[in-house]
Amino acid sequence: MTWTSRARRSLVAGLLAMTVVGAGAACGGGSGDGDQDQTLRVGMPIRMLSVDPHGTAISDRSTLTLALHLFDPLVASSDGEITGRLAESWENVNDTTTRFTLRQGVTFHDGSPLTSADVKASLDRLFAASTALAPLFATIEEVKAPDEQTVEIITSRATGSLLTNLSMAYIGSKAQIESGEIESRPVGTGAFKLEDFRSGERAHMVANESYWDGAPKYERLEFQEISEDAARLTALRTGEIDVTYALPPDQLSQVRGFDQVTVESGPSATFYVIWLNNARKPLDDPKVRQALWHAVDFSSIQENLFGESAVLAKAPVPQPVFGAAQLPGYTYDPQRARQLLAEAGYPNGFSTSIQWSANCCANIRPLVQSILSAWKEVGVNVEMQEKEAGQWLDDLLALDWDMNIQDGVVVTQDAEFVLGRLYTCAAKRLGYCNEEYDRVIADASAELDPQERQRKLQRAQEILWADAPGAWPFELTASAAWRDRVSGFGPPPTNVPDFRGVSLN
């Protein structure tokens, strides 16, 4: 059965349920109308890659979304505040040792108790993996489990962002890690249990009635990948899905006209970035990189393509994020761009290419076309390379590209998540290396005073802005839409939506 036919059949079942009020809703675990009414269906705008909380795709927002509902970290970070999750409390033993006391009575979905051995196995696995999150944990030297309820994390130096970074470290079962089952059939401690996962298609979950933080208020959570915008919005309008997010900017007004649908927007930690491969000529020359930025009228692109859905960026991280700087923008100046290219030895321009993921983000193709048209005016001819998501990610990590455009998100809402993870010499993410930048970001990472740490993070952004290893044109607005039967949801500022507190009316 196709997903569309299944969803339509669900709607019929829901209508039938109205004629026998309460006939099946009180029966837990059955296959009657109550089950249909208690299913939240989410239209995912991006490809779902994996359910492995420590795998290569864990930095992808779809994987983070699934992990959020299946697992828990030791602590959570939101709006600069740290709250305990699996850790009931923690203390700084000294500048390099943090001791966590685990919450009592937490169990995995298979009924086995959470112990410090599970935490140690999970953190060891995550820290050893070559993922995009690895730089977050570079200062961690050892994880100890002195008893079943205690975990100690030892770092090589003081690390001001340790707790924030640990909010990205989801805890799985040691037994599953050893068996390898965590890669495809994971058992977590989260609010939902995985029932079925098909990469690139769907993830079905059922409520964890024994969840330590209180059982969800509905029975099933179904994520359906619908990356094509028109199909996703049609599914929302007809009721085939209950909620979606990351709405296409040019269709916001249309969605606001849907019956029984609420649309909201708000500030976000999401942004567009154009990376330039600093290891390849001529992009190794700062003058060439600065020229590319001066050549594009990003203000006009923002107005014509995005409207209320984006604002011009003022720093390499969005303004709502802790540590964000406010820097003067690169002015649109084609003459200056040509001058810089000539000074770099390219008076007639050059040819190169730009890649992006096929399921990247809103308005990606017209955005790329607008940028490339501006670059052509100053003699830079660029081949467009749209790639399947998996191939794009492989090439990105292998530095097998000239230019790369994508959206990014500061999931922890702390600037170091981006600055310390992507742009250091050790990160090797875009061939960029500046030793002064490395010193500043290392000092910021070791700083325990929030105000001083913020100052150092802002200094690091000043260096990036001047070096222009890439261009940061826009901050995006978070948007979401949901049908009237959904309550307790809002636009996710990090594009990692949280459905754990949702109710179905």
N, C-alpha and C positions, 0 to 999 in steps of 0.2 A: 504494500500500500504506500502511495506517495505521502509526503508530509502534508501537502495541501488537502488531499482527500481525507486524511486522518483528522486534520484540524476542522474541516467542514463537518465531519461526522461528530466531532466533539461539540460543535455548536448545536447540532440537532439534539444531541443528548442533553445539553444544557436546557434547551427549550422544553423538552419532555419533562425534565426534572421540576420545572415550574408548576406542572399540573399535579405533581405528587409531592407537595412540600414536605421536606424532611424525610421522605421515604427511604432514602439511601444515605443521606448526609451524616446520620449518626452512626453508621456502620464503618468502622475503621478497617482499612486494608482490603476492602472488597473491590469489585470492578464496576460498581454502579455509578449512578449519576453524581453522587457526592464526590467521587474521585475526580470526575471531570471538572466540577465546580471548584475544587481545591487544587487545581494545577495552574501555576504561573508560567506562562509561555513568553520567552524572551527572544526577540529578533536580534541576533548578533551581527553587527555590521562588518566584522573582520573574521578572517579565517581562524578556526579553532585548531591549534596545532598539537597540543599535548595536555595530559593530566599529571605529568611527572613534576613534582614540586621542586626538583633539584636538577632538571634536565636542561639542555641547551636552549629550550624555548621559554624558560621561566621568566625572562625579562619581557616577553611578549604580553601585551595587555589581555589577550584572550586567555592565556595560560594563567596569568595572575588572577583573573576573574574566577576561573574554575577553582583555583587553589584557595581563594578566599572563602569559598563555600564548603570545601571538602576538608580543609585543614585549619590549624591555628598556629600562629607564631608565639614566641615567649611573651612579646609585648607588641602593642599596636601604636602607631603614630598618626595623629590627626591634628591639624592646625597648630603644630608645634608642641602638642601635649602628648606625653607618653602614658599609656594605660596598660595595666597588666592583663594578659590573656592566659596562657598556660602558666606563666610565672605569677604567683600570688604576690611576691615581693622581691626586691633586689637591693643590694648594697654594694658600695665601692669599698672593697677591702683595702685597696691602695690605688694608686693612679693606673695600674696595669692589671688589676684583678677585680672582676665583678662577679658577685655571688648571687645566684637566683634560687629562690625557694619555690618549688612547683606547687600548683594548686592541688589540693587533695580530691580524690574521688573522680578524676577525669579518666574516661575510658575511650578506647578506639571503637570504631564501628563494629568490629568483630567481638567486642566485649572485653578485650584484654586491657589491663590497666596501663596508663601512661606512667613511665618511670624515667629517671635521668638517663638510663641507657638508650632509650629511644631518642631523647634530645641530642645526646652526644653522637649517636650514629647518624642522625639527620644533618647536624651541623658539620660533622666531619665530611659527609658525602657532598654537601653543598659547597663547602670551602675548597674541596679538592677538585671540583668540576671546573672545566674551562668554559664558563658561561660569561655572559655580559655582566653579571652581577659580581664576578670574582673580585674586582678591585675594591668593592665595598668592604670586603673582609680581609684585605691584605695585611692588616696589622695583627690579626688574630693568630697566635702561636699555638695555643692548645685549648682543648675543651676537656674538663675533668668532671667525673661523676662520683664524688666521694661517698654518697649514699643515694638511695632511691629517690629522694625528694630534693636533692641539691645538685646544682650545676654551677661550675666555675669556669669563666672564660678569661683566659690570660692573653693579653696583648703585648706587643713589643714596645709600645709606648702609650701614653695617654691618648685616648681616642674620643673626641667630643661627640662624634656622630654614632657611637657604638649602638646605643639603644635604638636610634632611628633606623640604622641599617638592619638591625636584627628584626625589625618589623617585616622585613622581606624574606625572612628565613622560616619557612613552614616546616612543621615537625611531623614526620611520618613514623611508621612502625619499624623498629630495628629488624624484626623478623622478615618483613616485606623487603626491606633494603637488602638483606642477605640473600633472599630468594629471587630478587629481581622483579617481583610482582608489582612493586611500587611504580614501575614504568608504565603500566597499562591498566592495572586493576587496583589502584591505591586504596588503602584503608587509612582514613584520617581520624581526627577528633572533632571535625567541624560540624556545622549545623545541618549538613546534608550528607547523605551516603550516595556514592556513585552506583547507578544502576546499569547504565550503558553509555559508552563513548565511542564515537566514530569520527576520527580526525577529518576535518573539512566538512562535517555534516551536522553532528548533533552531540549533545551531552545531556543525559537524563539523570535526575537525582531524586531521591526520596528523603523526606524529613527524618532527621535523627531525633527520635522521641526521647532519647536519653542524653541529649546535649547538655553539657554542664552549665551553659549560660541560658538555658530555657529553650524548649523545643520551638521550632518555627510555627507560625500561625496558619500554615497551609501545608498540604500533604506532598505535593510534587513540584519540582522546579525543572523546567525543560528549556534548554538553550538550543536554538535552531539557527544555524549559519545561513544568513540571507545577505550576502555582501552587495547585491545589486540594489541600489537605493529605491528605484521605482517599485520593485517587488516587495521590498521591506515595508514601505509606506502603505502599499495596497493591503498587505497582510494586517497592518495596524488598523487601517480604516474599516476593514471587513470583520475585524475581531478574531482573525486567525492567530494573531499574537496579542499579548496584553501590553507589552512595553518594549520600547527600543530607545536608543540613545545615539549620540554623535550624528545628529540630523544633518542632511545636506543643506548648506546655507541658502541656496537658491530656492528651497522648497519649504522653508519655515512658515511662510505666510499660508501656503497651501495646507500644511498640517494643522495650523491653527483653526482652519475651517472645518476640520473633521468633527462629526457629531460624537459626543460622549468621549472626547479625547482631550486631555490636558497637556499643554506644552509649556515648558519652563526653560529658561536659560540662566546662566550665572558665570561668575569668574572661574577660571580653570588653571591648572598647572600644565596645560598642554600647549605645544608650540610647533611651528614648522622650522626645519633647519635644512640648509643646503650644505652638505659636507663636500670638501674638496680634498682629493687625495694628495696630501702634501709631500708624499714620497715620489710623485711622478712629475716630470717636467711638462709644462711650465708652471704647474700649480705649486711647485716648491718655492716659488718666488713670492714674497708678501705683496710686492707691487702688482703682480698679476691678480692675486686674490682680492686685493683692495679695488682694483679696476673693475672686476666682475660685480662687486657690490655697488659701486658708483654708477654702473651702466644701466641699472634697472630702477624704474619708477615704481617702487613697491607701494607707495601711497595710493597711486591710481589703481593698482591691481587689488589692493585691499578694498577700496571703495566699490569697484566694479564687480569683483568676483565674490567677495565675502560679506560686505555690508556689516551688519551688526554682529556677525559671527566671528570677527577677528579684529584685532587692533595691532598697530605697528609695535614691534618689539622694542624694548629699551635696554635689553641685556640678553645674554645667552640663556637666562632662565626667566620664566614668567614672573610678573610682579607680585602675585599672591604668595610666592614661595619664600620661605625664610632665607635671608641672605641675598635676595635679588638686588642688583645695582640699578641705578638709573643713569644711562649713558647717552651722550648726544648721538643721534642717528647718522648714518652715512647718507649724505645728500645725493639726490639724483643729479648726476653731472656727467653726461656722456663725453664731453670734451676732456674732463679730468681723467676719465677712464681711458680714452685714447692716449693721452699723455703718459699715464702710468704704464700702459702696454708698450709704448715706444721706449720708455726709459728701461724697461725690463728686456728689451731686445726683440719685441714683437710688434713692430709698427704696422704690419699688415694682419695682425691677429693670429689665430691658430685654430686648429680643429681638435675636438675632443668628444666625449660622450657623457651622458647622464643616465643613471639607472634609478628605478623605483619599483616598489612592490605593486603588483596588480591590484591588491586589495588594500592599498595604503590608506587613503584618506580622502576627505571631501575635496572635490574640484581639482584633483591632482593633475589630470591631463590638461585642462585649460590653463592651470597655473604654470605647468612646465612650458606650454606653448607660448605663454606671455613672456616668461623669462627668457626663453631661447630667442624670441623675436627681438628683444632688447639687446641681447648679446650679439646677435647677428649684425646689428647696426654699428657695433664697434669692431667688427671683423672676427668675432669668435663664432665659429660654426660648430654646432653640437648635435650629435646623433642621439635620438631618443631610444632608450632601452627599457621597456616595460617587461618585468620578469615575474614569473610565478613565485609565490611567497617563499617557498622553501629554497628555490634557487637563488632568489635575491638575498636571503639571509646567509646562505653559504658563501656567496660572492662578497657580501659585505664584511663578514668576519675574516675572509681570506685577503682582504684589501684588493680584490680583483675588480676594480672599477676606477673611473676617472673622477666623476662627480656622482653624488648620491643625494636624493631629496626624499625626505620622510617627515612624518610628524613624530614628536617625542613627548614624553610626559615625565614629570618629576613625581614619581609615585609616592615617595616619602615626604614630599612637600618641603624638602630641605635641599638647598642649592648644591651641597656636596654630592648628592646622588648623581648629578650630571657632571659637575666640575671635577670631582675626584675619580670618577669612573671612566670617563671618556677621553679626556684631553691631556693626561699625563704621558710622559715618555714611555712608561711601562705599559700603559693601556694599549698602545699600538692600534688604535681604532681608525685613525685616518692619516697615519704617517706624520703626525705633528709632534714636535718635541721642542720644548722651551724650558731650559733648566731653571730660569727665574720663576716661571709659572709653577714648576714642580715644588720649589722651595716654599712659595707662598701657600699653595694648597696643602702641603704637608704641615705647615705651621697652623693653618686653619683647622685641619683635621685633629691636631693634637691639643687645640685650645679648648679649655673647659669653661671659660667665661663666655656666655652667649653674645654679649655686645662686642667683645674683642674678636670673637670668632666670626661674627657677621661682617666686621670691618675687613678682615682678611679675605673672606669669601668675595667681597666686593672688589678688592684689589685684584684678585685672580681674574675676575671678569673684565676688568679694565685691560689686562694684558691680552686676553683672548680677543677682545673687541678690536684692539689695535693690530694684532697679528693676522686677524681674519682667516683662521684655518678653515672657516666656513662662513656662511651668512645666516643670520637669524632674522627673518623678515617679519614674522607674525606670532602673536599670542592668540590662541583660539578660545572661543567662548564655549563652555560646556552647555549641552542641550540634551533634552530628553522628552519623550512623549509617552503617555500611558493612558489606558482606557479607564473609565470612571470606576470600575470595580476594584482598581488598585489604589491603595493608600499606603503612606509611609515611605514614599520614594521621591527622589529629586535628582536633578542633573549631577552626575558624578564628576567632581572637579578634576579627577585624574583619569577619566574614561575607564576606570575599573569599577563598575557598578556593584553595589552591595544590596542584595535582595533579602538578607537575613531578617530584617525587621519589617518586611512588607506584610500587609494584611490584604485579604481578598474579601470584598463586600458582596 
